[in-house]
Amino acid sequence: MINWIASSDDPRLDLYRRVGDPEWLRANDLFVAEGRLIVDRLIALDSFLIRSILVNRAAHDALLQRLSAVDAQVYVCDDATLAGITGFNFHRGCLALVSRPPAEPADRLLGARRLLALEGVANPDNVGGLFRTAAAFGAGGVLLNATAGDPLYRKAIRTSMGAALRLPFARVEDWLGALERFRQAGFRIVALTPQEDAMPIGEFQQRTDPAARLLLLVGAEGPGLRDDTLGRADARVRIPIDSTVDSLNVVVAAGIALQRLC
C-alpha cells in the first residue's frame, strides 16, 4: 500500500530514523537495501520479508509498477522530508527495511563447485565488490570468517549490485576448523597471496583439473591472509604483477583468480 507522508514527524517512519546505525539494525534483525536498482531487484527476488519501503517522489514515479504490487507499506515524501527522517542523503531516494534472514550454516555451501572465502575483509566496498565478482564468475557462494564485513550492510549490498542478496553465504567462528571441513568434503583450499614463493596462477591453472572443487581464500588488504590460514592451504597462488607495484586491490585480485579458475 502506498502512503503519502507530509511530515518527517510521522510516527510510521520511526524505524527509518535508525537506518544509519548498523548495530541497531543487526540487533533488531533488520537490514537496509538502498537505491532504485537494488530495491527493484530485492522485490523481484521475492525471497526476503520487506518490512516497508521509503521513497522520494522521483523514485516513486520510476518504480510505480513494482511498488504498487509489493506486499509491504510504501511511504512517499519529498526530499526535504526524507533528509529530516534519515539524517543523510541516501542513494537515488529509495530505501527498503528488510527482515534479516536467519544465519545459514556453512554446510549449505558444500554443494558448490567453486567458493570464495573472505578472511578479515571488513571494508564494505570490498565486501560488496567481492560478492559481485563471485557472482559474475560463477562461484556458488561465499564463506566469511568472524572479522569479515557484513554482506547485508547497505553499502555492501549497493556495491555488490544486489549480488549479496542472491549469492548464498555463511559466517563461521572456527575458521580453521571450517576450512578443514570443506577439505574433507572434497574442496581444495587455495590461498591467494602476493608472496613471491607462491605458485603463479597460470601454472596452478595448468596443473588443476577443471572439474576440481576449489575454495579460494582472500585476505584483507595490507595484512593479507594469516600465517595459520596460509599453513592450512593446499596451494598458495599469486598473480604475477609489475615489480614496481606492491599488490592488487583484493576485488581485482579475486576477479582475476576467479576468471582463471572458474
VEXSE-978170 format. One line per field, with one value per residue: residue in three letters; x, y, z of N, C-alpha, C in turn. Coordinates in nm, 2 decimals. Layout:
N
kefi = ala  ...
nx = X  ...
ny = Y  ...
nz = Z  ...
cax = X  ...
cay = Y  ...
caz = Z  ...
cx = X  ...
cy = Y  ...
cz = Z  ...
% end
This chain:
262
kefi = met  ile  asn  trp  ile  ala  ser  ser  asp  asp  pro  arg  leu  asp  leu  tyr  arg  arg  val  gly  asp  pro  glu  trp  leu  arg  ala  asn  asp  leu  phe  val  ala  glu  gly  arg  leu  ile  val  asp  arg  leu  ile  ala  leu  asp  ser  phe  leu  ile  arg  ser  ile  leu  val  asn  arg  ala  ala  his  asp  ala  leu  leu  gln  arg  leu  ser  ala  val  asp  ala  gln  val  tyr  val  cys  asp  asp  ala  thr  leu  ala  gly  ile  thr  gly  phe  asn  phe  his  arg  gly  cys  leu  ala  leu  val  ser  arg  pro  pro  ala  glu  pro  ala  asp  arg  leu  leu  gly  ala  arg  arg  leu  leu  ala  leu  glu  gly  val  ala  asn  pro  asp  asn  val  gly  gly  leu  phe  arg  thr  ala  ala  ala  phe  gly  ala  gly  gly  val  leu  leu  asn  ala  thr  ala  gly  asp  pro  leu  tyr  arg  lys  ala  ile  arg  thr  ser  met  gly  ala  ala  leu  arg  leu  pro  phe  ala  arg  val  glu  asp  trp  leu  gly  ala  leu  glu  arg  phe  arg  gln  ala  gly  phe  arg  ile  val  ala  leu  thr  pro  gln  glu  asp  ala  met  pro  ile  gly  glu  phe  gln  gln  arg  thr  asp  pro  ala  ala  arg  leu  leu  leu  leu  val  gly  ala  glu  gly  pro  gly  leu  arg  asp  asp  thr  leu  gly  arg  ala  asp  ala  arg  val  arg  ile  pro  ile  asp  ser  thr  val  asp  ser  leu  asn  val  val  val  ala  ala  gly  ile  ala  leu  gln  arg  leu  cys
nx = 0.08  0.05  0.16  0.13  0.34  0.35  0.49  0.81  0.78  0.61  0.49  0.50  0.73  0.93  1.12  1.29  1.45  1.66  1.82  2.09  2.24  2.42  2.46  2.23  2.04  2.12  2.08  1.81  1.74  1.73  1.79  1.91  1.82  1.93  1.87  1.74  1.78  1.87  1.66  1.45  1.55  1.55  1.28  1.20  1.33  1.18  1.23  1.28  1.16  1.01  0.98  0.90  0.90  1.07  1.05  1.14  0.96  1.05  1.16  0.94  0.78  0.94  0.95  0.69  0.51  0.63  0.63  0.36  0.27  0.40  0.41  0.40  0.42  0.45  0.61  0.59  0.76  0.88  1.21  1.32  1.18  1.26  1.54  1.52  1.42  1.60  1.86  2.07  2.17  2.05  2.10  1.97  1.72  1.57  1.48  1.47  1.34  1.43  1.36  1.62  1.75  1.76  2.09  2.29  2.40  2.74  2.75  2.56  2.69  2.83  2.76  2.85  3.07  3.28  3.40  3.43  3.62  3.64  3.87  3.89  3.82  3.70  3.61  3.33  3.29  3.48  3.38  3.13  3.21  3.35  3.15  3.00  3.18  3.23  2.97  2.97  3.15  3.06  3.09  2.97  2.90  2.98  3.21  3.26  3.49  3.50  3.57  3.52  3.34  2.99  2.78  2.52  2.52  2.42  2.58  2.75  2.57  2.48  2.72  2.76  2.58  2.35  2.42  2.48  2.24  2.15  2.35  2.45  2.57  2.78  2.88  3.15  3.28  3.48  3.74  3.96  3.89  3.66  3.77  3.90  3.68  3.57  3.77  3.77  3.53  3.59  3.69  3.96  4.18  4.27  4.49  4.51  4.78  5.03  5.29  5.62  5.71  5.49  5.29  5.27  4.96  4.89  5.04  4.93  4.67  4.71  4.79  4.57  4.28  4.00  3.76  3.79  3.70  3.71  3.81  3.86  4.07  4.08  4.24  4.24  4.32  4.66  4.73  4.67  4.63  4.63  4.91  4.86  4.64  4.74  4.91  4.73  4.64  4.60  4.73  4.93  4.88  4.98  4.93  5.11  5.26  5.37  5.69  5.72  5.49  5.31  5.09  4.77  4.43  4.20  3.96  4.00  4.21  4.08  3.89  4.05  4.16  3.93  3.82  4.02  4.00  3.74
ny = -0.12  0.22  0.51  0.85  1.08  1.36  1.49  1.49  1.40  1.20  0.92  0.66  0.64  0.59  0.38  0.43  0.63  0.52  0.40  0.46  0.33  0.06  -0.13  -0.12  -0.20  -0.47  -0.58  -0.57  -0.74  -0.65  -0.53  -0.29  -0.20  -0.01  0.23  0.26  0.06  -0.16  -0.20  -0.26  -0.50  -0.65  -0.67  -0.81  -1.06  -1.18  -1.32  -1.23  -1.09  -0.80  -0.52  -0.24  0.03  0.33  0.61  0.89  1.13  1.11  0.85  0.70  0.75  0.63  0.36  0.28  0.07  -0.16  -0.10  -0.07  -0.33  -0.46  -0.64  -0.48  -0.19  0.12  0.42  0.76  1.06  1.41  1.53  1.69  1.62  1.35  1.38  1.48  1.27  1.05  1.15  1.15  1.18  0.95  0.70  0.76  0.82  0.61  0.36  0.05  -0.13  -0.44  -0.76  -0.94  -1.24  -1.57  -1.68  -1.87  -2.21  -2.32  -2.56  -2.54  -2.45  -2.66  -2.79  -2.66  -2.59  -2.41  -2.18  -1.87  -1.73  -1.52  -1.36  -1.15  -0.93  -0.63  -0.38  -0.23  -0.17  -0.33  -0.58  -0.59  -0.56  -0.80  -0.99  -0.93  -0.99  -1.26  -1.36  -1.29  -1.46  -1.71  -1.84  -2.05  -1.96  -1.77  -1.78  -1.65  -1.53  -1.46  -1.19  -1.07  -0.83  -0.73  -0.87  -0.78  -0.52  -0.19  -0.04  -0.24  -0.41  -0.24  -0.19  -0.44  -0.46  -0.59  -0.86  -0.96  -1.02  -1.24  -1.44  -1.72  -1.72  -1.78  -1.74  -1.82  -1.91  -2.07  -2.07  -2.21  -2.47  -2.48  -2.46  -2.70  -2.87  -2.82  -2.91  -3.19  -3.24  -3.25  -3.02  -2.83  -2.62  -2.31  -2.05  -1.71  -1.50  -1.25  -1.34  -1.41  -1.67  -1.82  -2.01  -1.92  -1.81  -1.89  -2.12  -2.28  -2.31  -2.46  -2.70  -2.79  -2.98  -2.91  -2.98  -2.99  -2.92  -2.61  -2.39  -2.06  -1.85  -1.52  -1.24  -0.95  -0.62  -0.52  -0.67  -0.92  -1.28  -1.47  -1.62  -1.88  -1.95  -1.96  -2.17  -2.38  -2.41  -2.59  -2.51  -2.23  -1.94  -1.69  -1.38  -1.28  -0.96  -0.63  -0.54  -0.29  -0.24  -0.28  -0.45  -0.59  -0.45  -0.62  -0.70  -0.68  -0.87  -1.10  -1.12  -1.16  -1.41  -1.58  -1.57  -1.70  -1.95  -2.03
nz = 0.00  -0.09  0.08  0.13  0.27  0.48  0.67  0.85  1.11  1.12  1.29  1.17  1.04  1.22  1.24  1.03  1.12  1.24  1.05  0.99  1.17  1.20  1.40  1.56  1.37  1.31  1.57  1.58  1.39  1.12  0.79  0.55  0.23  -0.04  -0.29  -0.62  -0.82  -0.66  -0.48  -0.65  -0.75  -0.52  -0.46  -0.68  -0.64  -0.44  -0.20  0.04  0.35  0.32  0.52  0.49  0.26  0.17  -0.02  -0.24  -0.44  -0.71  -0.72  -0.66  -0.89  -1.08  -1.01  -0.99  -1.09  -0.98  -0.71  -0.66  -0.66  -0.45  -0.14  0.10  0.31  0.16  0.17  0.07  0.02  0.01  -0.08  0.12  0.34  0.36  0.42  0.67  0.81  0.79  0.82  0.64  0.30  0.10  -0.15  -0.46  -0.36  -0.24  -0.02  0.15  0.43  0.56  0.68  0.84  0.73  0.89  1.01  0.79  0.79  0.74  0.60  0.41  0.18  0.08  -0.15  -0.37  -0.65  -0.68  -0.45  -0.28  -0.02  0.25  0.45  0.72  0.56  0.58  0.48  0.35  0.08  -0.05  0.04  -0.08  -0.35  -0.38  -0.36  -0.58  -0.78  -0.73  -0.80  -1.07  -1.19  -1.14  -0.89  -0.63  -0.38  -0.08  0.18  0.51  0.75  1.11  1.14  0.90  0.69  0.70  0.47  0.43  0.50  0.41  0.22  0.13  0.00  -0.20  -0.34  -0.43  -0.63  -0.58  -0.56  -0.32  -0.21  -0.34  -0.36  -0.20  0.14  0.43  0.77  0.98  1.30  1.39  1.21  1.10  1.15  0.99  0.73  0.72  0.73  0.48  0.32  0.38  0.26  0.00  -0.12  -0.26  -0.09  -0.17  -0.14  -0.20  -0.25  -0.24  -0.20  -0.29  -0.32  -0.38  -0.61  -0.95  -1.09  -1.34  -1.38  -1.18  -1.27  -1.50  -1.38  -1.26  -1.24  -1.43  -1.33  -1.06  -0.72  -0.57  -0.32  -0.28  -0.11  0.02  0.16  0.39  0.26  0.29  0.56  0.45  0.42  0.72  0.88  0.99  0.85  0.58  0.62  0.63  0.38  0.07  -0.16  -0.24  -0.41  -0.65  -0.83  -1.09  -1.11  -1.22  -1.09  -0.97  -0.85  -0.55  -0.47  -0.57  -0.56  -0.35  -0.46  -0.73  -0.76  -0.67  -0.88  -1.11  -1.04  -1.00  -1.26  -1.40  -1.27  -1.27
cax = 0.00  0.13  0.12  0.19  0.39  0.36  0.58  0.91  0.75  0.51  0.55  0.51  0.86  1.03  1.23  1.39  1.54  1.78  1.89  2.23  2.30  2.42  2.45  2.09  1.97  2.15  2.02  1.67  1.72  1.69  1.90  1.86  1.85  1.94  1.89  1.63  1.81  1.88  1.52  1.38  1.60  1.50  1.13  1.19  1.37  1.07  1.28  1.30  1.04  1.03  0.90  0.85  0.99  1.06  1.10  1.10  0.86  1.11  1.18  0.80  0.74  1.02  0.92  0.55  0.45  0.68  0.59  0.21  0.25  0.47  0.33  0.46  0.39  0.54  0.60  0.64  0.77  0.97  1.35  1.35  1.13  1.35  1.66  1.49  1.39  1.72  1.98  2.17  2.12  2.07  2.12  1.85  1.59  1.49  1.53  1.38  1.37  1.40  1.40  1.74  1.72  1.85  2.22  2.29  2.51  2.84  2.73  2.48  2.77  2.91  2.72  2.91  3.20  3.37  3.36  3.52  3.63  3.69  3.92  3.92  3.79  3.59  3.56  3.20  3.31  3.54  3.29  3.03  3.28  3.38  3.02  2.96  3.28  3.20  2.85  3.00  3.24  3.00  3.11  2.85  2.87  3.09  3.24  3.32  3.53  3.43  3.60  3.48  3.23  2.86  2.73  2.39  2.53  2.36  2.68  2.80  2.46  2.48  2.84  2.75  2.47  2.24  2.46  2.48  2.10  2.11  2.45  2.45  2.69  2.78  2.99  3.19  3.37  3.60  3.78  4.05  3.80  3.57  3.85  3.92  3.55  3.55  3.87  3.72  3.42  3.64  3.74  4.10  4.19  4.36  4.52  4.56  4.87  5.14  5.42  5.70  5.73  5.37  5.28  5.19  4.82  4.88  5.09  4.84  4.56  4.75  4.81  4.45  4.17  3.89  3.64  3.82  3.63  3.81  3.77  3.96  4.08  4.14  4.25  4.23  4.43  4.76  4.78  4.65  4.59  4.71  5.00  4.80  4.55  4.82  4.96  4.63  4.60  4.66  4.81  4.94  4.88  4.99  4.91  5.23  5.24  5.49  5.76  5.71  5.36  5.31  4.98  4.64  4.32  4.15  3.85  4.07  4.28  3.98  3.83  4.14  4.17  3.81  3.81  4.11  3.97  3.60
cay = 0.00  0.34  0.61  0.98  1.14  1.51  1.54  1.40  1.36  1.09  0.80  0.54  0.64  0.59  0.29  0.49  0.72  0.44  0.33  0.49  0.27  -0.08  -0.22  -0.13  -0.28  -0.61  -0.62  -0.58  -0.84  -0.58  -0.47  -0.18  -0.20  0.13  0.26  0.21  -0.07  -0.26  -0.22  -0.33  -0.64  -0.71  -0.70  -0.92  -1.18  -1.24  -1.42  -1.16  -1.02  -0.65  -0.45  -0.13  0.10  0.47  0.67  1.02  1.13  1.06  0.71  0.65  0.75  0.54  0.23  0.28  -0.06  -0.25  -0.06  -0.10  -0.47  -0.52  -0.67  -0.40  -0.05  0.21  0.56  0.85  1.20  1.49  1.52  1.76  1.53  1.23  1.41  1.50  1.14  0.95  1.22  1.15  1.18  0.82  0.68  0.76  0.84  0.48  0.27  -0.06  -0.20  -0.58  -0.86  -1.01  -1.39  -1.64  -1.72  -2.00  -2.30  -2.33  -2.68  -2.51  -2.42  -2.78  -2.84  -2.57  -2.64  -2.30  -2.09  -1.76  -1.72  -1.39  -1.36  -1.02  -0.82  -0.56  -0.27  -0.27  -0.16  -0.46  -0.70  -0.58  -0.59  -0.94  -1.06  -0.90  -1.06  -1.40  -1.39  -1.27  -1.57  -1.84  -1.90  -2.09  -1.90  -1.70  -1.81  -1.54  -1.55  -1.38  -1.05  -1.01  -0.74  -0.77  -0.86  -0.71  -0.37  -0.12  0.00  -0.36  -0.45  -0.15  -0.21  -0.57  -0.46  -0.68  -1.00  -1.01  -1.06  -1.37  -1.54  -1.78  -1.70  -1.83  -1.69  -1.92  -1.86  -2.16  -2.05  -2.32  -2.59  -2.48  -2.49  -2.85  -2.93  -2.81  -3.00  -3.32  -3.26  -3.26  -2.90  -2.79  -2.49  -2.23  -1.92  -1.61  -1.43  -1.19  -1.39  -1.45  -1.82  -1.88  -2.06  -1.83  -1.86  -1.96  -2.26  -2.35  -2.34  -2.57  -2.82  -2.82  -3.04  -2.81  -3.03  -2.99  -2.83  -2.52  -2.28  -1.96  -1.77  -1.39  -1.17  -0.81  -0.55  -0.49  -0.79  -1.04  -1.39  -1.50  -1.73  -2.01  -1.98  -2.00  -2.30  -2.48  -2.42  -2.69  -2.44  -2.08  -1.89  -1.55  -1.32  -1.20  -0.82  -0.55  -0.54  -0.16  -0.23  -0.36  -0.55  -0.55  -0.45  -0.75  -0.73  -0.70  -0.99  -1.21  -1.13  -1.23  -1.55  -1.65  -1.58  -1.81  -2.08  -2.07
caz = 0.00  -0.10  0.17  0.11  0.40  0.47  0.78  0.90  1.24  1.11  1.36  1.09  0.99  1.33  1.22  0.94  1.19  1.28  0.94  0.98  1.29  1.16  1.52  1.60  1.27  1.34  1.69  1.56  1.28  1.00  0.71  0.46  0.08  -0.08  -0.43  -0.70  -0.88  -0.56  -0.43  -0.76  -0.76  -0.39  -0.48  -0.78  -0.58  -0.36  -0.11  0.17  0.40  0.32  0.62  0.43  0.16  0.18  -0.15  -0.28  -0.55  -0.83  -0.71  -0.66  -1.02  -1.16  -0.97  -0.96  -1.11  -0.89  -0.57  -0.64  -0.64  -0.34  -0.02  0.21  0.32  0.08  0.21  -0.03  0.07  -0.07  -0.05  0.24  0.45  0.37  0.49  0.81  0.87  0.79  0.86  0.53  0.16  0.06  -0.29  -0.56  -0.29  -0.22  0.09  0.20  0.55  0.53  0.79  0.82  0.74  0.99  0.96  0.72  0.83  0.64  0.52  0.29  0.07  0.04  -0.28  -0.48  -0.71  -0.66  -0.34  -0.24  0.12  0.29  0.59  0.77  0.47  0.65  0.41  0.28  -0.07  -0.09  0.06  -0.19  -0.48  -0.39  -0.39  -0.73  -0.86  -0.72  -0.88  -1.21  -1.24  -1.12  -0.76  -0.57  -0.25  -0.01  0.32  0.58  0.89  1.21  1.13  0.77  0.70  0.68  0.33  0.43  0.53  0.29  0.12  0.07  -0.09  -0.31  -0.42  -0.49  -0.73  -0.54  -0.56  -0.18  -0.18  -0.41  -0.35  -0.06  0.22  0.57  0.85  1.07  1.41  1.39  1.07  1.05  1.15  0.87  0.61  0.72  0.70  0.34  0.26  0.39  0.17  -0.14  -0.18  -0.25  -0.03  -0.25  -0.08  -0.29  -0.17  -0.32  -0.16  -0.41  -0.33  -0.42  -0.74  -1.04  -1.11  -1.47  -1.36  -1.10  -1.36  -1.59  -1.31  -1.18  -1.31  -1.43  -1.25  -0.92  -0.63  -0.52  -0.22  -0.30  0.01  0.00  0.29  0.39  0.20  0.39  0.63  0.38  0.50  0.84  0.86  1.02  0.73  0.47  0.65  0.61  0.24  -0.02  -0.26  -0.23  -0.55  -0.67  -0.96  -1.13  -1.15  -1.23  -0.97  -0.91  -0.78  -0.43  -0.48  -0.63  -0.47  -0.32  -0.55  -0.86  -0.75  -0.67  -1.01  -1.20  -1.00  -1.03  -1.40  -1.44  -1.21  -1.29
cx = 0.09  0.07  0.20  0.22  0.41  0.46  0.68  0.88  0.65  0.56  0.56  0.65  0.97  1.15  1.34  1.48  1.67  1.85  2.04  2.31  2.31  2.41  2.30  2.01  2.00  2.08  1.87  1.64  1.67  1.81  1.83  1.91  1.83  1.95  1.78  1.66  1.81  1.74  1.44  1.42  1.55  1.36  1.12  1.23  1.26  1.11  1.31  1.17  1.07  0.93  0.83  0.95  0.96  1.12  1.06  1.01  0.92  1.12  1.04  0.76  0.81  0.99  0.77  0.49  0.50  0.63  0.44  0.18  0.31  0.38  0.40  0.41  0.49  0.51  0.66  0.64  0.87  1.11  1.38  1.30  1.21  1.47  1.64  1.46  1.52  1.85  2.09  2.10  2.14  2.06  1.99  1.72  1.50  1.56  1.42  1.43  1.33  1.44  1.52  1.71  1.81  1.98  2.22  2.41  2.61  2.81  2.64  2.56  2.85  2.88  2.78  3.03  3.31  3.32  3.47  3.51  3.70  3.74  3.96  3.89  3.67  3.53  3.44  3.21  3.38  3.45  3.19  3.09  3.31  3.26  2.98  3.06  3.26  3.08  2.88  3.07  3.19  3.03  2.98  2.81  3.00  3.09  3.31  3.37  3.47  3.45  3.57  3.36  3.10  2.81  2.60  2.40  2.49  2.46  2.73  2.70  2.47  2.60  2.83  2.65  2.37  2.29  2.46  2.34  2.07  2.22  2.46  2.58  2.67  2.90  3.02  3.29  3.50  3.65  3.86  3.97  3.71  3.64  3.87  3.80  3.53  3.65  3.82  3.60  3.46  3.69  3.90  4.11  4.30  4.37  4.58  4.65  4.98  5.28  5.49  5.72  5.60  5.37  5.21  5.06  4.81  4.93  4.99  4.72  4.59  4.76  4.68  4.34  4.05  3.77  3.67  3.73  3.73  3.74  3.89  3.96  4.14  4.14  4.24  4.35  4.53  4.81  4.77  4.61  4.68  4.80  4.94  4.70  4.63  4.88  4.86  4.59  4.67  4.75  4.81  4.97  4.90  4.96  5.03  5.19  5.37  5.56  5.76  5.58  5.35  5.21  4.86  4.53  4.26  4.04  3.91  4.14  4.19  3.92  3.92  4.15  4.05  3.79  3.90  4.06  3.83  3.57
cy = 0.12  0.45  0.74  1.05  1.29  1.57  1.44  1.35  1.24  0.97  0.67  0.53  0.63  0.50  0.35  0.59  0.65  0.37  0.35  0.42  0.11  -0.17  -0.23  -0.21  -0.43  -0.66  -0.64  -0.67  -0.77  -0.55  -0.37  -0.20  -0.06  0.15  0.20  0.07  -0.18  -0.30  -0.29  -0.47  -0.71  -0.75  -0.82  -1.06  -1.26  -1.34  -1.36  -1.10  -0.87  -0.59  -0.33  -0.06  0.25  0.53  0.82  1.01  1.08  0.91  0.64  0.64  0.65  0.39  0.20  0.14  -0.16  -0.22  -0.09  -0.24  -0.54  -0.54  -0.61  -0.26  0.03  0.35  0.66  0.99  1.28  1.48  1.58  1.68  1.41  1.27  1.43  1.37  1.06  1.02  1.22  1.14  1.05  0.81  0.67  0.77  0.72  0.39  0.17  -0.11  -0.35  -0.66  -0.94  -1.16  -1.45  -1.68  -1.86  -2.08  -2.31  -2.45  -2.65  -2.49  -2.55  -2.83  -2.77  -2.64  -2.54  -2.21  -1.98  -1.75  -1.59  -1.39  -1.21  -0.91  -0.75  -0.44  -0.30  -0.26  -0.29  -0.58  -0.70  -0.62  -0.74  -1.03  -1.05  -0.98  -1.21  -1.44  -1.39  -1.39  -1.71  -1.91  -1.94  -2.04  -1.83  -1.74  -1.70  -1.58  -1.45  -1.23  -0.99  -0.92  -0.80  -0.76  -0.78  -0.57  -0.30  -0.09  -0.13  -0.42  -0.37  -0.17  -0.35  -0.58  -0.56  -0.83  -1.05  -1.06  -1.20  -1.48  -1.59  -1.75  -1.75  -1.77  -1.80  -1.86  -1.94  -2.17  -2.17  -2.45  -2.60  -2.51  -2.64  -2.92  -2.93  -2.90  -3.15  -3.35  -3.26  -3.13  -2.89  -2.65  -2.41  -2.09  -1.83  -1.52  -1.37  -1.24  -1.45  -1.60  -1.89  -1.92  -1.96  -1.89  -1.94  -2.11  -2.34  -2.40  -2.46  -2.71  -2.87  -2.88  -2.94  -2.85  -3.03  -2.89  -2.74  -2.42  -2.18  -1.86  -1.63  -1.32  -1.02  -0.74  -0.50  -0.61  -0.91  -1.16  -1.42  -1.62  -1.87  -2.05  -2.03  -2.14  -2.41  -2.50  -2.53  -2.64  -2.29  -2.03  -1.74  -1.51  -1.24  -1.06  -0.75  -0.53  -0.40  -0.14  -0.32  -0.48  -0.50  -0.53  -0.58  -0.79  -0.76  -0.84  -1.11  -1.23  -1.20  -1.38  -1.63  -1.67  -1.69  -1.95  -2.13  -2.09
cz = 0.00  -0.01  0.14  0.25  0.39  0.57  0.82  1.04  1.24  1.19  1.28  1.03  1.10  1.30  1.13  1.00  1.24  1.17  0.92  1.09  1.26  1.28  1.56  1.50  1.29  1.46  1.68  1.43  1.15  0.92  0.61  0.32  0.03  -0.23  -0.51  -0.76  -0.78  -0.50  -0.53  -0.77  -0.63  -0.41  -0.57  -0.73  -0.51  -0.26  0.03  0.22  0.41  0.42  0.57  0.34  0.17  0.05  -0.16  -0.40  -0.68  -0.83  -0.72  -0.81  -1.11  -1.13  -0.94  -0.98  -1.01  -0.74  -0.55  -0.61  -0.52  -0.22  0.10  0.20  0.24  0.12  0.11  0.03  -0.01  -0.01  0.09  0.36  0.47  0.45  0.63  0.88  0.89  0.84  0.76  0.40  0.10  -0.09  -0.37  -0.48  -0.27  -0.12  0.12  0.33  0.54  0.66  0.75  0.83  0.84  0.93  0.90  0.77  0.71  0.55  0.40  0.17  0.01  -0.10  -0.40  -0.53  -0.69  -0.55  -0.32  -0.09  0.16  0.43  0.62  0.67  0.52  0.58  0.33  0.13  -0.12  -0.07  -0.05  -0.33  -0.49  -0.42  -0.53  -0.82  -0.85  -0.80  -1.03  -1.27  -1.19  -0.99  -0.70  -0.44  -0.19  0.13  0.39  0.71  0.98  1.20  0.99  0.78  0.67  0.54  0.32  0.48  0.40  0.18  0.06  -0.03  -0.22  -0.40  -0.49  -0.61  -0.70  -0.53  -0.42  -0.14  -0.24  -0.40  -0.21  0.01  0.36  0.64  0.96  1.18  1.41  1.25  1.02  1.05  1.03  0.75  0.61  0.69  0.55  0.27  0.27  0.30  0.03  -0.20  -0.16  -0.20  -0.10  -0.19  -0.18  -0.21  -0.27  -0.29  -0.28  -0.43  -0.37  -0.57  -0.83  -1.08  -1.24  -1.46  -1.28  -1.18  -1.45  -1.51  -1.24  -1.28  -1.31  -1.35  -1.10  -0.84  -0.56  -0.42  -0.23  -0.18  -0.03  0.14  0.28  0.32  0.31  0.46  0.54  0.47  0.61  0.81  0.89  0.91  0.61  0.50  0.63  0.46  0.17  -0.12  -0.22  -0.37  -0.56  -0.81  -0.99  -1.17  -1.16  -1.10  -0.90  -0.84  -0.66  -0.44  -0.55  -0.53  -0.46  -0.42  -0.69  -0.86  -0.75  -0.81  -1.11  -1.17  -1.03  -1.18  -1.45  -1.39  -1.23  -1.44
% end
